[in-house]
Amino acid sequence: MVMDNCKSYKEDKDMTELKLKFKKGFAKRAFAVAMALCLVAPLVPSVPLGSGLVKAAGTQSGETPETPETPETPETPDDPDPIVKVDKVTVSPATATLTSIGQTTTLKANVTPANATNNKVTWTVSGDAVTVANGVVTAKKNGTATVKATADGKSATATVTVKQAANKVVLSLKGQNLKNNTSLKATYKKSYAFKATVTDAKGNKVTSGNEKITWKSSNKKIATVKSNGKVTAKKKAGTVKITAKTADGKSATVKLKVSKKAVKVTKVKVTGSKKMNLKTKKTQTLKATVTPVTAANQKVTWKSSNKKIATVSSKGKVKVKKAGKVKITATAKDGSKKKATITITVKKK
C-alpha cells in the first residue's frame, strides 16, 4: 500500500513537472508569435483589421490604419555624352607645288564624323623643304615634303613640292646690274663677261634647275656669245642684241653698239659712310663705280683734300687721323676727267 502510494506520488510529480515545462514552452512560443505579428502587421496593410487574425497596434477595432508613404524613387543621373571616335581624316589638296621661296598654300583637313569628340587636328611635316602651321604651308627650299594631319589617332598626308620657277632674269657686268634692253657701247675685239641672275616671284635667286640660261647673239658677225655669257665684239661696227633666256621663257637682253672707238667714262659715283669716328670707326673702304660699265679703262685715282684729317689709298681705303671734315675724290683714269667726291665728317667720339 505504501509502495503504491509512493509510486502514485512520483507519477503525479513527473506529470506536474511535464505540464509546467509544456506551459513555459507554449508561453514562450506564443509570445514570439505575437511579437512577430506586431512587427509585420504595419507592413501588411492587406490584412483586414478586426478579422480576428491581426489587430494593428495603436488602432481601435474597425479603424483603418494609415497607409505608409511610398519612398521616393531616387533620380537617375543623366548619362554622360557618349564618346564619338574619329573614323577618318582626309587632306585636300593631296598634292601641291610651290614655285617660289616664301610662297604659301593652305591645306584643309576633313575629320569624319563631323561630331567626333576629339576632332582637333595636329599638323606635322617631314623634311625641311617647307614648314606648316595650322595647315598653312610655307616654302623654305627646293625639295619635296610630306605634310601630315592627325586627329584622334587617325591621319592623312599631302605631298608638297617646292620647285622655284623663273620669274625674272637680270643681266650684270662687273657687278653692276643692268636694266632690261640697256644699250651699251662696245669696242672692237673687246670681251665682256656678262652674268645672268634668275629670280623667282619673291625675288629669291633660283636654284631649282630652272636658272639654266641659253645665250644668243642676234648677229654673230658683230659679236658672239659663249654658253657662260662671255661676249666678244668682232671687227665690225653695228648693233647686236645679246639675250639670256631660261627654259620656261623668261629672258633679258642687252644691246651692244660696237665701234672702233674706245669707250670713255661718262660718270663716276663714290659710295661709303659720310661719318667716321676716331675711336670706333677709324677706317673704311670707299667704292667707285664708273659708267658705262663697258668703259675701256674703269680705273680711278683717289685723293684726300686734307691728309692731316684723313688719308686715302690707291684702292679707296680711308684712314682718319683727327676730327674735322675732309673731301675724298675719285677721278677716272681714262682721261675723260670724270670724277666724284664724298665729304666725310670725322668725330672724336
C-alpha positions as CSV (number, residue, x, y, z in Angstrom):
1,M,0.0,0.0,0.0
2,V,2.7,2.4,0.9
3,M,4.7,1.5,-2.1
4,D,1.7,2.1,-4.4
5,N,1.2,5.5,-2.8
6,C,4.8,6.3,-3.4
7,K,4.6,5.3,-7.0
8,S,1.4,7.3,-7.5
9,Y,3.1,10.3,-5.9
10,K,6.1,10.1,-8.2
11,E,3.9,9.8,-11.3
12,D,1.9,12.8,-10.2
13,K,5.1,14.8,-9.6
14,D,6.5,13.9,-13.0
15,M,3.3,14.8,-14.7
16,T,3.1,18.1,-12.9
17,E,6.7,19.0,-14.0
18,L,5.9,18.0,-17.5
19,K,2.9,20.2,-17.6
20,L,4.9,23.1,-16.2
21,K,7.6,22.7,-18.9
22,F,4.9,22.5,-21.5
23,K,3.2,25.6,-20.3
24,K,6.5,27.5,-20.2
25,G,7.4,26.4,-23.7
26,F,4.0,27.3,-25.0
27,A,4.1,30.7,-23.4
28,K,7.5,31.5,-24.9
29,R,6.3,30.4,-28.4
30,A,3.1,32.3,-28.1
31,F,5.0,35.5,-27.1
32,A,7.3,35.1,-30.0
33,V,4.5,34.7,-32.5
34,A,2.7,37.8,-31.0
35,M,5.8,39.9,-31.3
36,A,6.3,38.8,-34.9
37,L,2.7,39.7,-35.8
38,C,3.1,43.1,-34.2
39,L,6.2,43.9,-36.3
40,V,4.7,42.5,-39.5
41,A,1.2,44.0,-39.2
42,P,2.1,47.6,-40.2
43,L,3.9,46.4,-43.2
44,V,1.0,44.3,-44.5
45,P,-2.0,46.6,-45.0
46,S,-3.9,44.0,-47.0
47,V,-4.7,42.1,-43.8
48,P,-8.1,43.4,-42.6
49,L,-8.1,44.7,-39.1
50,G,-10.8,43.3,-36.8
51,S,-10.8,40.0,-38.6
52,G,-9.7,38.3,-35.5
53,L,-6.4,37.4,-37.1
54,V,-4.4,40.6,-36.5
55,K,-5.2,43.8,-34.7
56,A,-2.8,46.7,-35.5
57,A,-1.1,48.2,-32.6
58,G,-2.4,51.6,-31.6
59,T,-5.7,51.3,-33.5
60,Q,-9.2,50.6,-32.3
61,S,-11.3,47.9,-33.6
62,G,-12.7,48.8,-37.0
63,E,-10.2,51.6,-37.7
64,T,-8.2,51.6,-40.9
65,P,-4.5,52.0,-40.3
66,E,-2.7,54.8,-42.3
67,T,-1.0,53.6,-45.4
68,P,2.7,54.2,-45.1
69,E,4.2,56.7,-47.5
70,T,5.9,55.2,-50.5
71,P,9.5,56.2,-50.5
72,E,10.5,58.4,-53.4
73,T,12.5,56.8,-56.2
74,P,15.9,58.5,-56.4
75,E,16.6,60.4,-59.6
76,T,18.8,58.6,-62.1
77,P,21.7,60.9,-63.1
78,D,21.9,61.8,-66.8
79,D,24.2,59.5,-68.7
80,P,27.3,61.3,-70.0
81,D,27.6,62.1,-73.7
82,P,29.0,59.1,-75.5
83,I,32.5,59.4,-76.9
84,V,32.5,59.5,-80.7
85,K,35.7,58.3,-82.2
86,V,37.3,59.7,-85.3
87,D,36.8,57.3,-88.2
88,K,38.8,59.0,-91.0
89,V,40.9,62.1,-91.8
90,T,41.5,63.4,-95.3
91,V,43.7,66.3,-96.5
92,S,43.0,68.4,-99.5
93,P,44.6,69.1,-101.9
94,A,46.5,65.8,-101.7
95,T,49.4,67.4,-103.7
96,A,50.6,70.9,-104.1
97,T,53.5,72.7,-105.8
98,L,55.1,76.0,-104.7
99,T,57.2,77.9,-107.2
100,S,59.0,80.5,-105.0
101,I,60.7,80.5,-101.6
102,G,58.4,82.1,-99.1
103,Q,55.2,81.3,-101.1
104,T,52.4,79.7,-99.0
105,T,49.5,77.4,-99.6
106,T,46.7,76.3,-97.3
107,L,45.8,72.6,-96.8
108,K,42.5,71.6,-95.3
109,A,41.9,68.6,-93.1
110,N,38.4,67.0,-93.0
111,V,37.6,64.9,-90.0
112,T,34.8,62.2,-90.2
113,P,32.4,62.1,-88.5
114,A,32.0,65.8,-88.0
115,N,30.7,65.3,-84.4
116,A,33.8,63.4,-83.3
117,T,34.6,64.1,-79.7
118,N,38.3,64.7,-80.3
119,N,38.4,66.3,-83.7
120,K,41.4,68.7,-83.1
121,V,43.9,68.4,-85.9
122,T,47.7,68.4,-85.4
123,W,49.9,69.2,-88.3
124,T,53.5,67.8,-88.8
125,V,55.9,67.8,-91.7
126,S,58.8,65.5,-92.7
127,G,61.7,67.1,-94.5
128,D,62.9,70.7,-94.5
129,A,61.5,71.9,-97.8
130,V,58.5,73.5,-96.1
131,T,57.1,74.4,-92.7
132,V,53.5,74.0,-91.6
133,A,51.3,75.8,-89.0
134,N,47.5,75.2,-88.8
135,G,47.5,73.9,-92.3
136,V,49.4,76.8,-93.8
137,V,52.5,75.5,-95.7
138,T,55.4,77.8,-96.4
139,A,58.2,77.0,-98.9
140,K,61.7,77.1,-97.4
141,K,63.9,75.4,-100.1
142,N,63.6,73.3,-103.2
143,G,62.6,69.8,-102.5
144,T,59.6,67.6,-101.5
145,A,58.0,67.2,-98.2
146,T,55.1,65.2,-96.7
147,V,52.7,67.1,-94.6
148,K,50.5,65.0,-92.1
149,A,47.3,65.9,-90.4
150,T,46.4,63.8,-87.3
151,A,43.2,63.7,-85.2
152,D,42.4,61.2,-82.5
153,G,45.0,58.7,-83.8
154,K,43.8,58.9,-87.4
155,S,45.9,60.7,-90.0
156,A,46.2,61.6,-93.7
157,T,49.1,63.2,-95.7
158,A,49.6,65.5,-98.6
159,T,52.8,65.8,-100.7
160,V,54.1,69.3,-101.2
161,T,56.8,70.0,-103.8
162,V,58.9,73.2,-103.9
163,K,60.5,74.0,-107.2
164,Q,61.3,77.6,-108.0
165,A,60.1,78.9,-111.3
166,A,62.0,81.6,-113.1
167,N,60.1,84.9,-112.8
168,K,62.8,87.4,-113.8
169,V,66.3,87.4,-115.5
170,V,68.7,90.2,-114.6
171,L,71.9,90.8,-116.5
172,S,75.0,92.2,-114.9
173,L,78.5,93.2,-115.9
174,K,81.4,93.7,-113.5
175,G,79.0,93.6,-110.6
176,Q,76.6,96.2,-112.0
177,N,73.0,95.2,-112.6
178,L,71.6,96.3,-116.0
179,K,68.1,97.2,-116.8
180,N,66.5,95.1,-119.5
181,N,67.3,96.3,-123.0
182,T,70.0,98.6,-121.8
183,S,72.2,100.0,-124.6
184,L,76.0,99.9,-124.0
185,K,78.9,101.0,-126.2
186,A,81.4,98.3,-127.0
187,T,84.8,98.3,-128.8
188,Y,86.3,96.2,-131.5
189,K,87.7,92.9,-130.3
190,K,86.9,93.6,-126.6
191,S,85.3,90.9,-124.5
192,Y,82.7,91.4,-121.8
193,A,81.7,88.8,-119.3
194,F,78.0,89.1,-118.7
195,K,76.2,87.2,-115.9
196,A,72.6,86.3,-115.7
197,T,70.7,86.0,-112.4
198,V,67.4,84.3,-112.3
199,T,64.9,85.1,-109.5
200,D,61.5,83.7,-108.5
201,A,58.3,85.7,-107.9
202,K,59.6,86.6,-104.4
203,G,62.9,87.9,-105.6
204,N,64.9,84.9,-104.4
205,K,67.7,83.5,-106.5
206,V,66.5,80.4,-108.3
207,T,68.4,77.2,-107.6
208,S,65.9,74.6,-108.7
209,G,67.5,74.0,-112.1
210,N,65.2,76.5,-113.8
211,E,68.0,79.0,-113.6
212,K,69.8,77.5,-116.5
213,I,70.4,80.0,-119.3
214,T,70.7,79.8,-123.0
215,W,72.7,82.7,-124.5
216,K,72.1,84.0,-128.0
217,S,73.6,86.7,-130.3
218,S,71.3,88.4,-132.8
219,N,74.3,88.9,-135.2
220,K,77.3,86.7,-134.8
221,K,79.2,88.9,-137.4
222,I,79.1,91.8,-134.9
223,A,79.5,89.9,-131.6
224,T,79.4,86.3,-130.4
225,V,78.5,84.9,-127.0
226,K,79.5,81.7,-125.3
227,S,77.4,79.5,-123.0
228,N,78.9,81.2,-120.0
229,G,77.8,84.7,-121.1
230,K,81.2,85.9,-122.4
231,V,80.6,88.3,-125.3
232,T,83.3,89.1,-127.8
233,A,82.9,92.0,-130.2
234,K,84.1,91.5,-133.8
235,K,85.9,93.9,-136.0
236,K,82.7,95.2,-137.4
237,A,80.6,98.2,-136.4
238,G,76.9,97.8,-135.7
239,T,74.3,97.0,-133.0
240,V,73.8,93.5,-131.7
241,K,71.4,92.1,-129.2
242,I,72.6,89.6,-126.6
243,T,69.8,87.6,-124.9
244,A,69.8,85.3,-121.9
245,K,66.8,83.1,-121.8
246,T,65.6,80.4,-119.3
247,A,63.9,77.1,-120.3
248,D,60.5,78.5,-119.3
249,G,60.8,81.6,-121.5
250,K,62.0,84.3,-119.1
251,S,64.7,86.5,-120.6
252,A,66.7,89.6,-120.5
253,T,68.5,91.5,-123.3
254,V,71.4,94.0,-123.6
255,K,72.1,96.0,-126.8
256,L,75.7,96.5,-127.7
257,K,76.8,99.3,-130.1
258,V,80.1,98.1,-131.4
259,S,82.6,100.6,-132.9
260,K,86.3,101.1,-133.3
261,K,86.5,103.9,-130.7
262,A,87.4,103.1,-127.2
263,V,84.6,103.6,-124.7
264,K,85.1,106.5,-122.4
265,V,83.8,107.0,-118.9
266,T,80.8,109.3,-118.7
267,K,80.2,109.2,-115.0
268,V,81.8,108.3,-111.7
269,K,80.0,107.6,-108.4
270,V,81.5,107.2,-105.0
271,T,79.7,105.4,-102.1
272,G,80.6,105.0,-98.5
273,S,80.0,106.3,-95.0
274,K,79.9,110.1,-94.6
275,K,80.6,109.9,-90.9
276,M,83.6,108.4,-89.1
277,N,84.8,108.2,-85.5
278,L,88.4,108.3,-84.2
279,K,87.6,105.6,-81.6
280,T,85.1,103.3,-83.2
281,K,85.5,103.7,-86.9
282,K,89.0,104.7,-87.9
283,T,89.0,103.2,-91.4
284,Q,86.7,102.3,-94.3
285,T,87.0,101.4,-98.0
286,L,85.1,103.6,-100.4
287,K,83.7,102.2,-103.7
288,A,83.9,104.0,-107.1
289,T,81.5,103.0,-109.8
290,V,82.0,104.2,-113.4
291,T,79.5,104.5,-116.2
292,P,79.3,102.9,-118.7
293,V,80.3,99.5,-117.4
294,T,81.9,98.8,-120.8
295,A,84.3,101.7,-120.5
296,A,87.7,100.6,-121.7
297,N,89.5,101.9,-118.6
298,Q,87.5,101.8,-115.4
299,K,90.3,102.6,-113.0
300,V,90.2,105.7,-110.8
301,T,92.7,107.7,-108.8
302,W,91.9,108.7,-105.1
303,K,92.8,111.9,-103.4
304,S,92.2,113.5,-99.9
305,S,91.7,117.2,-99.5
306,N,93.3,117.2,-96.1
307,K,95.8,114.4,-95.3
308,K,96.0,115.7,-91.7
309,I,92.4,114.7,-91.1
310,A,92.3,111.6,-93.3
311,T,94.4,109.7,-96.0
312,V,93.1,107.5,-98.8
313,S,95.0,104.7,-100.5
314,S,95.0,103.8,-104.2
315,K,92.3,101.2,-103.5
316,G,90.0,103.7,-101.8
317,K,90.8,102.8,-98.2
318,V,90.3,105.8,-95.9
319,K,92.1,106.2,-92.6
320,V,91.2,109.1,-90.3
321,K,93.7,110.9,-88.0
322,K,91.9,113.7,-86.3
323,A,88.5,115.4,-86.1
324,G,87.2,117.6,-88.9
325,K,85.8,117.4,-92.4
326,V,87.7,116.0,-95.4
327,K,86.8,115.5,-99.1
328,I,87.8,112.3,-100.8
329,T,87.7,112.4,-104.7
330,A,87.8,109.6,-107.2
331,T,88.9,110.6,-110.8
332,A,88.6,108.4,-113.9
333,K,92.0,107.4,-115.3
334,D,90.9,107.2,-118.9
335,G,91.4,110.9,-119.5
336,S,87.7,111.7,-119.5
337,K,88.2,113.9,-116.4
338,K,85.0,112.5,-114.9
339,K,85.1,112.4,-111.1
340,A,83.1,112.2,-107.9
341,T,83.6,113.5,-104.3
342,I,82.4,112.4,-100.9
343,T,82.7,114.6,-97.8
344,I,83.4,112.8,-94.6
345,T,82.9,114.3,-91.1
346,V,85.4,112.9,-88.5
347,K,84.4,113.0,-84.9
348,K,86.5,112.4,-81.8
349,K,84.0,110.0,-80.1
